[in-house]
Amino acid sequence: MNHIKSSIIALAATLSSGVAIAQDNYRPWQVGASLSTIDIRVPDGAGDMLKDWFGYPDMNYGFRLSASRYIKKGITTELGFTYAGLTKDHTYFPESGNTVSGKSFWTVDVRGRYHLNRLWKGLAWLDPYPQVGLGYSSVGDKSKVNLVAGLGTNIWFSDVLGANVQTSYNPVLGGEVGQSYFQWNVGIVLKLPLKARENPIVDYVEKLDDGQPKKARKERKKVSENKPITRMETPEERAERTVRVTKEINLYAKTILFDVNKSVVKTQAEFILDNIAKIMNENDDFNFIIEGHTDNTGVAEHNLQLSQERADAIKAYLIRKGVKAKRLEAKGYGQTRPIESNDTERGREINRRVEINVAKEETK
């Protein structure tokens, strides 16, 4: 038990200096591996249960592997497998010092969990849950069906990586003395897929400000059936996705080059624009502004027209790649928005650029 307590304290110390990152339900799968302790319940009265659960010195150590799936509305289900070598069972007492040899323990269980952080907006990194389930366990040479009841929490370091702490009492149905057990687990969990899914379907209907829940249902039906069912995107998540998409597109866009005084899309830029079109089509609820810019070489009026022609050329190419025209706006700014000094050749080269940004949404 001291090993488990030490692990929990070390984990808390690590997290106290970390950055809190909200759980991301766009990643519905979760896998985990943990250190596990199995404590066979001593056959005494119920009054000794808590003492036994939290530290009676007959712990057996092993491991647990798990995989869980987000269902909806804060509900997940988990399949787990635990194995431990059994050296201390219900016959073990510190004063006698006797141990058991040649026994092993394993169990397979399915657990249902409700994630309480669905009920509040703060502490998104803290993800506690009660859990109940059913298992099949083998203690020595005896196998029985057992119930599972307990508590747990995920503590998220990032969007995909976290720690897990959980405990449960597992009474065996119709079992004999020395088969029911307590269990503690401390380990690491990983959410999958690593790249978050986009365009979620609403898994519940919220009443809108205008009191029209039917509108929410109608919007749900518009989403393609082949897209994942998770939950409605929050304003914070949408803002985060806006930043991510803009950065990803402009990593490509800044490599788009035009010949001097030309607005024709070069062959070398087609692969880049193909990737930009793919990102736009994956985020088909966003509109985009294509901005053309030039250096200060030449007449300002000509540069303004040239930048507009370049933005129009990019727009036309993206439309040919399946991006709807109504989602794209092309605007030239000429030499009015330099990001580097035009006094050097390198600076002028950087200023001859195209930028693509997510259009601001109109406030309703």
Secondary structure by P-SEA (a helix, b strand, c coil): caaaaaaaaaaaaaaccbbbbcccccccbbbbccbbbbbccccccccaaaaaaccccccccccccbbbbbccccbbbbbbbbbbbcccccccccccccccccbbbbbcbbbbbbbccccccccccccccccccccccccccbbbbbcccccbbbbbcccccccccbbbbbbbccccccccbbbbbbbcccccccccccccccccccccccccaaaaaaaaaaccccbbbbbcccaaaaaaaaaaaaaaaaaaaaacccccccccccccaaaaaaaaaaaaaaaccbbbbbbbbbcccccaaaaaaaaaaaaaaaaaaaaaaccccccbbbbbbcccccccccccaaaaaaacbbbbbccccccc
